[in-house]
Amino acid sequence: MKTENRTHNMESRTHRIALCGILGALALVLGALEGALPPIPMLPPGAKLGLSNIAVMYAAQSLGIAPALLLAVIKGLFAGVTRGFTAMVMSLSGGLASALLTSLLIRSKRRPLGWIGIGVAGALAHNAAQLCAAALMTTPALFWYIPWLLLFGILTGTLTGVCLCVILPALEKLRL
């Protein structure tokens, strides 16, 4: 019985590590694809859809807070390697804030927001943390940007929440 228990724990741990690796790769690919998209007219400078947050949200739901935060760090380091120090600071600040809030909301017992609400909350946390980081690196005058970031956070958070709602049944069937 002990050997069977140990084997199950090892398989479970191996599965979690593999899933974390797959989600990390997915987050990086989605982030790279987003970076390749041309700027969308009428959107604030530097604004992105946040599609890689789908992987972070799924990690928070299926693996927990630590793997979700790990994915945010991986994304931030990747931004640093590919786009430089400022991109890394912006990615880390927004990604860690978003992953933390998303994880806490997913783990809450009542979970009144649903996936779309959690996506919006994560996007707003991401934007707020990035705005604070940008203001510290440049000037507090950036806070005029808040209305645009609120609007864009609601739109992109809704998009990521809807995307996760659509793909979650397929992921659950695969038992990922």
C-alpha angles and dihedrals in degrees: 000000000000092000091050091051092048091049091050091049091049092049090047092050091046090050091051092049092048092048091049089051092049092048091047091052090047092050091051093047093048090048092050091048090051090050090054093055116100116247111278112234116247093023122116116263112275093014115149133185094242095226092153087066087074088071091047092049091050091047090051090050099043104028107021141241100309096057091044090053090045090056090051090053092048090051090048094050090047089053089051093051095045103033108017143253098309092052089050093052091047093046094046095047095048097036096049093046091048095045092048095050093042091051093048092049092048091050094048111112098230099039095191096171104065122207095301093051091046090050091051093047091050092048092049091049089049092051093045093051092046091049091052091048091048092048090051091050096044126002137324087234086089089082089088082077092070099097091052092047092050092051094044092045091054092049097045094040089053090050094052092044092051092046091052091047089054097047099035095083090054091048091049091051088055089048092229 
